[in-house]
């Protein structure tokens, strides 16, 4: 299997699950090909029930999306407020 590189940006408090996360740059990760978003969330310890929106570029994707080399993935959590 080939390795792929992605950049992951987390919003809405999801960054607390990753040590040394840089909010401006996100985090660069390397995975085997054929990894899905749900696979990555499990490996990083990010609970899927906290996810409300996932985007690659301007496209909204789901948890079954297979990541591609050089994807910039943005994952958003619930944002509370009153």
C-alpha positions as CSV (number, residue, x, y, z in Angstrom):
1,X,0.0,0.0,0.0
2,X,1.1,3.5,-0.7
3,X,1.3,6.1,2.0
4,X,-0.6,9.3,1.6
5,X,-0.2,12.7,3.2
6,X,-3.1,14.8,4.4
7,X,-3.6,18.0,6.4
8,X,-6.2,17.9,9.1
9,X,-7.8,21.1,10.5
10,X,-10.0,20.8,13.5
11,X,-12.6,23.2,14.8
12,X,-15.0,23.6,17.7
13,X,-12.7,22.2,20.4
14,X,-11.7,19.0,18.5
15,X,-8.1,20.1,18.6
16,X,-7.9,19.1,22.3
17,X,-7.6,15.5,21.2
18,X,-4.2,16.1,19.5
19,X,-1.1,17.2,21.4
20,X,0.8,20.1,19.9
21,X,-2.0,20.9,17.5
22,X,-1.3,24.2,15.5
23,X,-4.7,25.9,14.9
24,X,-3.2,28.0,12.0
25,X,-1.6,25.1,10.1
26,X,-3.5,22.1,11.4
27,X,-1.6,18.9,11.5
28,X,0.0,16.9,8.8
29,X,-0.5,13.2,8.9
30,X,0.6,10.2,6.9
31,X,-1.6,7.1,6.4
32,X,-1.9,4.0,4.3
33,X,-4.0,4.4,1.2
34,X,-7.7,3.4,1.5
35,X,-8.1,5.1,4.9
36,X,-11.5,6.6,5.5
37,X,-12.4,9.6,7.7
38,X,-13.8,7.3,10.3
39,X,-10.6,5.3,10.4
40,X,-8.6,8.4,11.0
41,X,-10.9,9.6,13.7
42,X,-10.6,6.3,15.5
43,X,-6.8,6.4,15.3
44,X,-6.7,10.0,16.7
45,X,-9.2,9.3,19.4
46,X,-11.7,11.9,18.1
47,X,-15.3,10.8,19.0
48,X,-17.5,10.7,15.9
49,X,-20.5,11.8,17.8
50,X,-18.9,15.2,18.2
51,X,-18.6,15.7,14.4
52,X,-21.2,17.8,12.6
53,X,-19.5,18.7,9.3
54,X,-16.5,17.4,7.3
55,X,-15.2,19.2,4.3
56,X,-12.5,18.5,1.7
57,X,-12.0,21.8,-0.2
58,X,-15.5,23.2,-0.7
59,X,-17.1,19.7,-0.8
60,X,-19.0,18.3,2.2
61,X,-18.1,14.7,2.7
62,X,-19.1,11.9,5.0
63,X,-17.3,9.5,7.4
64,X,-16.9,6.9,4.6
65,X,-14.8,9.2,2.4
66,X,-11.5,7.6,1.4
67,X,-8.8,10.2,1.9
68,X,-6.5,11.1,-1.1
69,X,-3.0,12.3,-1.2
70,X,-2.6,16.0,-0.3
71,X,-6.3,16.4,0.9
72,X,-7.0,19.3,3.2
73,X,-9.7,18.0,5.5
74,X,-11.6,20.3,7.8
75,X,-13.6,18.7,10.6
76,X,-16.1,20.8,12.6
77,X,-17.8,20.0,15.9
78,X,-21.0,21.2,17.5
79,X,-20.6,24.8,18.6
80,X,-22.8,25.7,21.6
81,X,-24.0,29.1,22.6
82,X,-26.9,30.9,24.0
